[in-house]
């Protein structure tokens, strides 16, 4: 009589690819290619969302985009950096600049940092259009 461990080993030996690895292989085939260079501030992530690297400057006189560089998009926000007010104002301002609904934009990283990553939902727009809209707003 074979032990449970031996049976498991034999099962894995006869079927080396589990259901999870088969599913992972299928999902890997479906992932869209990265469109922009890895050092570009606006790029498509592995899930198909558009990731924008933001260099936030809270407490400014008015909301504006100051510059676009390889490090990120410089954005001045009029709200103070307390209780998430600047983050909410940033998302509201970017949704207006990009011409998308506020619900299509979310903060991915950097909730308490000046360096942030904002995601725009997949299918809403393209990285090229996002970059063009950001360049139009530079003041």
TIRO-2110 file (N, C-alpha, C; in Angstrom, 1 decimal):
// TIRO-2110
0.8, -1.2, 0.0, N, 1, A
0.0, 0.0, 0.0, CA, 1, A
0.9, 1.2, 0.0, C, 1, A
0.6, 2.2, -0.9, N, 2, A
1.4, 3.4, -1.0, CA, 2, A
0.8, 4.5, 0.0, C, 2, A
1.7, 5.3, 0.5, N, 3, A
1.4, 6.3, 1.4, CA, 3, A
0.7, 7.5, 0.6, C, 3, A
0.1, 8.4, 1.4, N, 4, A
-0.5, 9.5, 0.8, CA, 4, A
0.5, 10.4, 0.1, C, 4, A
1.7, 10.6, 0.7, N, 5, A
2.8, 11.4, 0.2, CA, 5, A
3.3, 10.8, -1.2, C, 5, A
3.4, 9.5, -1.2, N, 6, A
3.9, 8.8, -2.4, CA, 6, A
2.9, 9.0, -3.5, C, 6, A
1.6, 8.8, -3.2, N, 7, A
0.5, 9.0, -4.2, CA, 7, A
0.5, 10.4, -4.8, C, 7, A
0.7, 11.4, -3.9, N, 8, A
0.8, 12.8, -4.3, CA, 8, A
2.0, 13.0, -5.3, C, 8, A
3.1, 12.5, -4.9, N, 9, A
4.3, 12.6, -5.7, CA, 9, A
4.1, 12.0, -7.1, C, 9, A
3.5, 10.8, -7.1, N, 10, A
3.2, 10.1, -8.4, CA, 10, A
2.2, 10.9, -9.2, C, 10, A
1.2, 11.5, -8.6, N, 11, A
0.2, 12.3, -9.3, CA, 11, A
0.9, 13.5, -9.9, C, 11, A
1.8, 14.2, -9.2, N, 12, A
2.5, 15.3, -9.7, CA, 12, A
3.5, 14.9, -10.8, C, 12, A
4.0, 13.7, -10.7, N, 13, A
5.0, 13.3, -11.7, CA, 13, A
4.3, 13.0, -13.0, C, 13, A
3.1, 12.4, -12.9, N, 14, A
2.4, 12.0, -14.2, CA, 14, A
1.7, 13.2, -14.8, C, 14, A
1.4, 14.2, -14.0, N, 15, A
0.8, 15.4, -14.5, CA, 15, A
1.6, 16.7, -13.9, C, 15, A
2.7, 17.0, -14.5, N, 16, A
3.5, 18.0, -14.0, CA, 16, A
2.9, 19.4, -14.0, C, 16, A
2.0, 19.7, -14.9, N, 17, A
1.4, 21.0, -15.0, CA, 17, A
0.0, 21.0, -14.3, C, 17, A
-0.1, 21.7, -13.1, N, 18, A
-1.3, 21.7, -12.4, CA, 18, A
-2.3, 22.7, -13.1, C, 18, A
-3.5, 22.7, -12.6, N, 19, A
-4.5, 23.6, -13.1, CA, 19, A
-4.1, 25.0, -13.0, C, 19, A
-3.5, 25.3, -11.8, N, 20, A
-3.1, 26.7, -11.6, CA, 20, A
-2.0, 27.1, -12.6, C, 20, A
-1.1, 26.3, -12.9, N, 21, A
0.0, 26.7, -13.8, CA, 21, A
-0.6, 26.7, -15.2, C, 21, A
-1.5, 25.9, -15.6, N, 22, A
-2.2, 26.0, -16.9, CA, 22, A
-2.9, 27.3, -17.0, C, 22, A
-3.6, 27.7, -16.0, N, 23, A
-4.4, 29.0, -16.0, CA, 23, A
-3.4, 30.1, -16.1, C, 23, A
-2.3, 30.1, -15.3, N, 24, A
-1.3, 31.1, -15.4, CA, 24, A
-0.7, 31.3, -16.8, C, 24, A
-0.5, 30.1, -17.4, N, 25, A
0.1, 30.2, -18.8, CA, 25, A
-0.9, 30.8, -19.7, C, 25, A
-2.2, 30.5, -19.6, N, 26, A
-3.2, 31.1, -20.4, CA, 26, A
-3.3, 32.6, -20.2, C, 26, A
-3.2, 33.0, -18.9, N, 27, A
-3.3, 34.5, -18.6, CA, 27, A
-2.1, 35.2, -19.1, C, 27, A
-0.9, 34.5, -19.1, N, 28, A
0.3, 35.2, -19.6, CA, 28, A
0.2, 35.4, -21.1, C, 28, A
-0.5, 34.6, -21.8, N, 29, A
-0.7, 34.8, -23.3, CA, 29, A
-1.6, 35.9, -23.6, C, 29, A
-2.5, 36.2, -22.6, N, 30, A
-3.5, 37.3, -22.8, CA, 30, A
-3.0, 38.7, -22.5, C, 30, A
-1.9, 38.7, -21.7, N, 31, A
-1.5, 40.1, -21.3, CA, 31, A
-1.0, 40.9, -22.5, C, 31, A
-1.4, 42.2, -22.5, N, 32, A
-1.1, 43.0, -23.6, CA, 32, A
0.4, 43.4, -23.5, C, 32, A
1.0, 43.7, -24.7, N, 33, A
2.4, 44.1, -24.6, CA, 33, A
2.6, 45.5, -24.0, C, 33, A
3.7, 45.7, -23.5, N, 34, A
4.0, 47.0, -22.9, CA, 34, A
4.3, 48.0, -24.1, C, 34, A
3.6, 49.1, -24.2, N, 35, A
3.6, 50.0, -25.3, CA, 35, A
4.8, 50.9, -25.2, C, 35, A
5.0, 51.5, -24.0, N, 36, A
5.9, 52.6, -23.8, CA, 36, A
7.2, 52.0, -23.2, C, 36, A
8.3, 52.8, -23.2, N, 37, A
9.5, 52.4, -22.6, CA, 37, A
9.3, 52.4, -21.0, C, 37, A
10.1, 51.6, -20.4, N, 38, A
10.0, 51.5, -18.9, CA, 38, A
10.2, 52.8, -18.1, C, 38, A
11.0, 53.7, -18.7, N, 39, A
11.3, 54.9, -18.0, CA, 39, A
10.4, 56.1, -18.4, C, 39, A
9.4, 55.8, -19.2, N, 40, A
8.4, 56.8, -19.6, CA, 40, A
7.4, 57.0, -18.5, C, 40, A
7.0, 58.3, -18.2, N, 41, A
6.1, 58.5, -17.1, CA, 41, A
4.6, 58.0, -17.3, C, 41, A
4.3, 57.8, -18.6, N, 42, A
3.0, 57.3, -18.9, CA, 42, A
3.2, 56.0, -19.7, C, 42, A
2.7, 54.9, -19.1, N, 43, A
2.9, 53.6, -19.8, CA, 43, A
1.7, 52.7, -19.4, C, 43, A
1.6, 51.6, -20.2, N, 44, A
0.6, 50.6, -19.9, CA, 44, A
1.2, 49.5, -19.0, C, 44, A
0.5, 49.2, -18.0, N, 45, A
1.0, 48.2, -17.0, CA, 45, A
0.5, 46.8, -17.5, C, 45, A
0.9, 45.7, -16.8, N, 46, A
0.7, 44.4, -17.2, CA, 46, A
-0.8, 44.0, -17.2, C, 46, A
-1.7, 44.8, -16.5, N, 47, A
-3.1, 44.5, -16.5, CA, 47, A
-3.9, 45.2, -17.6, C, 47, A
-3.1, 46.1, -18.4, N, 48, A
-3.8, 46.8, -19.4, CA, 48, A
-4.2, 48.2, -19.0, C, 48, A
-4.0, 48.6, -17.7, N, 49, A
-4.3, 49.9, -17.2, CA, 49, A
-3.2, 50.8, -17.6, C, 49, A
-3.5, 52.1, -17.6, N, 50, A
-2.4, 53.1, -17.9, CA, 50, A
-1.9, 53.6, -16.6, C, 50, A
-0.6, 53.5, -16.4, N, 51, A
0.0, 54.0, -15.2, CA, 51, A
0.7, 55.3, -15.4, C, 51, A
0.5, 56.3, -14.6, N, 52, A
1.1, 57.6, -14.7, CA, 52, A
1.9, 57.8, -13.5, C, 52, A
3.2, 58.1, -13.6, N, 53, A
4.0, 58.4, -12.5, CA, 53, A
3.9, 59.9, -12.2, C, 53, A
3.5, 60.2, -11.0, N, 54, A
3.2, 61.6, -10.6, CA, 54, A
4.2, 62.1, -9.6, C, 54, A
4.7, 63.3, -9.8, N, 55, A
5.6, 64.0, -8.8, CA, 55, A
4.7, 65.1, -8.2, C, 55, A
4.0, 64.9, -7.1, N, 56, A
3.0, 65.8, -6.6, CA, 56, A
3.6, 66.9, -5.8, C, 56, A
3.1, 68.1, -5.9, N, 57, A
3.5, 69.3, -5.1, CA, 57, A
2.2, 69.9, -4.5, C, 57, A
1.8, 69.4, -3.3, N, 58, A
0.6, 69.9, -2.7, CA, 58, A
0.8, 71.3, -2.1, C, 58, A
-0.3, 71.9, -1.8, N, 59, A
-0.3, 73.2, -1.2, CA, 59, A
0.0, 74.4, -2.1, C, 59, A
-0.1, 74.2, -3.4, N, 60, A
0.1, 75.3, -4.4, CA, 60, A
-1.0, 76.2, -4.5, C, 60, A
-0.9, 77.3, -5.2, N, 61, A
-2.0, 78.3, -5.3, CA, 61, A
-3.1, 77.8, -6.2, C, 61, A
-2.7, 77.0, -7.2, N, 62, A
-3.7, 76.5, -8.1, CA, 62, A
-3.3, 75.1, -8.7, C, 62, A
-4.2, 74.3, -9.2, N, 63, A
-3.9, 73.1, -9.8, CA, 63, A
-3.3, 73.3, -11.2, C, 63, A
-2.1, 72.6, -11.5, N, 64, A
-1.5, 72.8, -12.8, CA, 64, A
-0.5, 71.7, -13.0, C, 64, A
-0.2, 71.4, -14.2, N, 65, A
0.9, 70.5, -14.6, CA, 65, A
2.1, 71.3, -14.9, C, 65, A
3.2, 71.1, -14.1, N, 66, A
4.4, 71.9, -14.3, CA, 66, A
5.4, 71.4, -15.3, C, 66, A
5.6, 70.1, -15.4, N, 67, A
6.5, 69.5, -16.4, CA, 67, A
6.2, 68.1, -16.6, C, 67, A
6.8, 67.5, -17.7, N, 68, A
6.8, 66.1, -17.9, CA, 68, A
8.2, 65.7, -18.2, C, 68, A
8.8, 64.8, -17.4, N, 69, A
10.1, 64.3, -17.5, CA, 69, A
10.1, 62.8, -17.4, C, 69, A
11.3, 62.2, -17.6, N, 70, A
11.4, 60.8, -17.4, CA, 70, A
11.1, 60.3, -16.0, C, 70, A
11.3, 61.1, -15.0, N, 71, A
11.0, 60.8, -13.6, CA, 71, A
9.5, 60.7, -13.4, C, 71, A
8.8, 61.6, -14.0, N, 72, A
7.3, 61.6, -13.8, CA, 72, A
6.7, 62.9, -14.3, C, 72, A
5.4, 63.0, -14.0, N, 73, A
4.7, 64.2, -14.4, CA, 73, A
4.5, 65.1, -13.2, C, 73, A
5.1, 66.3, -13.2, N, 74, A
5.0, 67.2, -12.1, CA, 74, A
3.6, 67.9, -12.1, C, 74, A
2.9, 67.7, -10.9, N, 75, A
1.6, 68.3, -10.8, CA, 75, A
1.5, 69.1, -9.5, C, 75, A
1.1, 70.3, -9.6, N, 76, A
0.9, 71.2, -8.4, CA, 76, A
-0.6, 71.0, -8.0, C, 76, A
-0.9, 70.8, -6.8, N, 77, A
-2.2, 70.6, -6.2, CA, 77, A
-2.5, 71.7, -5.2, C, 77, A
-3.7, 72.3, -5.3, N, 78, A
-4.0, 73.4, -4.4, CA, 78, A
-4.4, 72.9, -3.0, C, 78, A
-4.8, 71.7, -2.9, N, 79, A
-5.2, 71.2, -1.6, CA, 79, A
-4.0, 70.9, -0.7, C, 79, A
-4.2, 71.0, 0.7, N, 80, A
-3.1, 70.7, 1.6, CA, 80, A
-2.9, 69.2, 1.7, C, 80, A
-1.7, 68.8, 2.1, N, 81, A
-1.4, 67.4, 2.2, CA, 81, A
-1.8, 66.7, 3.5, C, 81, A
-3.1, 67.0, 3.9, N, 82, A
-3.6, 66.4, 5.1, CA, 82, A
-4.9, 65.6, 4.9, C, 82, A
-5.0, 64.5, 5.6, N, 83, A
-6.2, 63.7, 5.5, CA, 83, A
-6.6, 63.3, 4.1, C, 83, A
-5.6, 63.1, 3.2, N, 84, A
-5.9, 62.6, 1.8, CA, 84, A
-6.6, 63.7, 0.9, C, 84, A
-6.6, 64.9, 1.4, N, 85, A
-7.3, 66.0, 0.6, CA, 85, A
-6.5, 66.2, -0.7, C, 85, A
-5.2, 66.2, -0.7, N, 86, A
-4.4, 66.4, -1.9, CA, 86, A
-4.6, 65.3, -2.9, C, 86, A
-4.7, 64.0, -2.4, N, 87, A
-4.9, 62.9, -3.2, CA, 87, A
-6.2, 63.0, -4.0, C, 87, A
-7.2, 63.3, -3.2, N, 88, A
-8.6, 63.4, -3.8, CA, 88, A
-8.6, 64.5, -4.9, C, 88, A
-8.0, 65.7, -4.5, N, 89, A
-7.9, 66.8, -5.5, CA, 89, A
-7.1, 66.4, -6.7, C, 89, A
-6.0, 65.6, -6.5, N, 90, A
-5.2, 65.2, -7.7, CA, 90, A
-6.0, 64.3, -8.6, C, 90, A
-6.7, 63.4, -8.1, N, 91, A
-7.6, 62.5, -8.9, CA, 91, A
-8.6, 63.3, -9.7, C, 91, A
-9.3, 64.2, -8.9, N, 92, A
-10.3, 65.0, -9.6, CA, 92, A
-9.7, 65.9, -10.7, C, 92, A
-8.6, 66.5, -10.5, N, 93, A
-7.9, 67.3, -11.5, CA, 93, A
-7.5, 66.5, -12.7, C, 93, A
-6.8, 65.3, -12.4, N, 94, A
-6.4, 64.5, -13.6, CA, 94, A
-7.6, 64.0, -14.4, C, 94, A
-8.7, 63.7, -13.7, N, 95, A
-9.9, 63.2, -14.5, CA, 95, A
-10.4, 64.3, -15.4, C, 95, A
-10.3, 65.6, -15.0, N, 96, A
-10.7, 66.7, -15.8, CA, 96, A
-9.7, 66.9, -17.0, C, 96, A
-8.4, 66.8, -16.7, N, 97, A
-7.4, 67.0, -17.7, CA, 97, A
-7.5, 65.9, -18.8, C, 97, A
-7.7, 64.7, -18.3, N, 98, A
-7.7, 63.5, -19.3, CA, 98, A
-9.0, 63.3, -19.9, C, 98, A
-10.0, 64.0, -19.4, N, 99, A
-11.4, 63.8, -20.0, CA, 99, A
-12.0, 62.4, -19.7, C, 99, A
-11.7, 61.9, -18.5, N, 100, A
-12.3, 60.6, -18.2, CA, 100, A
-13.1, 60.8, -16.9, C, 100, A
-13.9, 59.8, -16.5, N, 101, A
-14.7, 59.9, -15.3, CA, 101, A
-13.8, 59.8, -14.1, C, 101, A
-14.1, 60.3, -13.0, N, 102, A
-13.3, 60.2, -11.8, CA, 102, A
-13.3, 58.8, -11.3, C, 102, A
-14.3, 58.0, -11.6, N, 103, A
-14.3, 56.6, -11.2, CA, 103, A
-13.3, 55.7, -12.0, C, 103, A
-12.8, 56.3, -13.1, N, 104, A
-11.9, 55.6, -14.0, CA, 104, A
-10.4, 55.8, -13.6, C, 104, A
-10.2, 56.6, -12.6, N, 105, A
-8.9, 57.0, -12.1, CA, 105, A
-8.8, 56.5, -10.7, C, 105, A
-7.6, 55.9, -10.3, N, 106, A
-7.4, 55.5, -8.9, CA, 106, A
-5.9, 55.7, -8.6, C, 106, A
-5.7, 55.9, -7.3, N, 107, A
-4.3, 56.0, -6.8, CA, 107, A
-3.8, 54.6, -6.5, C, 107, A
-2.7, 54.2, -7.2, N, 108, A
-2.2, 52.9, -7.0, CA, 108, A
-1.1, 52.8, -5.9, C, 108, A
-0.2, 53.8, -6.0, N, 109, A
0.9, 53.8, -5.0, CA, 109, A
1.2, 55.2, -4.6, C, 109, A
1.7, 55.4, -3.4, N, 110, A
2.2, 56.7, -2.9, CA, 110, A
1.1, 57.5, -2.2, C, 110, A
0.3, 56.9, -1.5, N, 111, A
-0.8, 57.6, -0.8, CA, 111, A
-0.3, 58.7, 0.2, C, 111, A
0.9, 58.4, 0.8, N, 112, A
1.5, 59.4, 1.7, CA, 112, A
2.8, 59.9, 1.3, C, 112, A
3.1, 59.8, 0.0, N, 113, A
4.3, 60.3, -0.6, CA, 113, A
4.1, 61.3, -1.7, C, 113, A
5.1, 62.0, -2.0, N, 114, A
4.9, 63.0, -3.2, CA, 114, A
5.1, 62.2, -4.5, C, 114, A
5.8, 61.1, -4.5, N, 115, A
5.9, 60.2, -5.7, CA, 115, A
4.7, 59.3, -5.7, C, 115, A
3.9, 59.4, -6.7, N, 116, A
2.7, 58.6, -6.8, CA, 116, A
2.6, 57.8, -8.1, C, 116, A
1.8, 56.8, -8.1, N, 117, A
1.4, 56.2, -9.4, CA, 117, A
-0.1, 56.2, -9.5, C, 117, A
-0.6, 56.7, -10.5, N, 118, A
-2.1, 56.8, -10.7, CA, 118, A
-2.4, 55.9, -11.9, C, 118, A
-3.5, 55.1, -11.7, N, 119, A
-4.0, 54.2, -12.8, CA, 119, A
-5.2, 54.7, -13.4, C, 119, A
-5.2, 54.7, -14.8, N, 120, A
-6.4, 55.0, -15.5, CA, 120, A
-6.9, 53.6, -16.1, C, 120, A
-8.2, 53.3, -15.8, N, 121, A
-8.8, 52.0, -16.2, CA, 121, A
-8.6, 51.7, -17.6, C, 121, A
-8.3, 50.4, -17.9, N, 122, A
-8.1, 49.9, -19.3, CA, 122, A
-9.3, 50.2, -20.1, C, 122, A
-9.1, 50.4, -21.4, N, 123, A
-10.1, 50.6, -22.4, CA, 123, A
-10.7, 52.0, -22.4, C, 123, A
-10.3, 52.9, -21.4, N, 124, A
-10.9, 54.2, -21.4, CA, 124, A
-10.2, 55.1, -22.4, C, 124, A
-8.8, 55.0, -22.4, N, 125, A
-8.0, 55.8, -23.3, CA, 125, A
-6.7, 55.1, -23.6, C, 125, A
-5.8, 55.8, -24.3, N, 126, A
-4.5, 55.2, -24.6, CA, 126, A
-3.4, 56.0, -24.0, C, 126, A
-2.2, 55.4, -23.8, N, 127, A
-1.1, 56.2, -23.3, CA, 127, A
-0.7, 57.4, -24.1, C, 127, A
-0.8, 57.3, -25.4, N, 128, A
-0.5, 58.4, -26.3, CA, 128, A
-1.5, 59.6, -26.1, C, 128, A
-2.8, 59.3, -26.0, N, 129, A
-3.8, 60.4, -25.8, CA, 129, A
-3.5, 61.0, -24.4, C, 129, A
-3.2, 60.2, -23.4, N, 130, A
-3.0, 60.7, -22.0, CA, 130, A
-1.8, 61.6, -22.1, C, 130, A
-0.7, 61.2, -22.7, N, 131, A
0.5, 62.1, -22.8, CA, 131, A
0.2, 63.4, -23.5, C, 131, A
-0.6, 63.3, -24.6, N, 132, A
-1.0, 64.5, -25.3, CA, 132, A
-1.8, 65.5, -24.5, C, 132, A
-2.8, 64.9, -23.7, N, 133, A
-3.6, 65.8, -22.9, CA, 133, A
-2.8, 66.4, -21.7, C, 133, A
-1.8, 65.7, -21.2, N, 134, A
-1.0, 66.2, -20.2, CA, 134, A
-0.1, 67.3, -20.7, C, 134, A
0.4, 67.2, -21.9, N, 135, A
1.3, 68.2, -22.5, CA, 135, A
0.5, 69.5, -22.8, C, 135, A
-0.7, 69.3, -23.2, N, 136, A
-1.6, 70.5, -23.4, CA, 136, A
-1.8, 71.4, -22.2, C, 136, A
-1.7, 70.7, -21.0, N, 137, A
-2.0, 71.4, -19.7, CA, 137, A
-0.8, 72.0, -19.1, C, 137, A
0.4, 71.8, -19.6, N, 138, A
1.6, 72.4, -19.0, CA, 138, A
1.5, 73.9, -19.0, C, 138, A
1.6, 74.5, -17.8, N, 139, A
1.5, 75.9, -17.7, CA, 139, A
2.6, 76.6, -17.1, C, 139, A
END
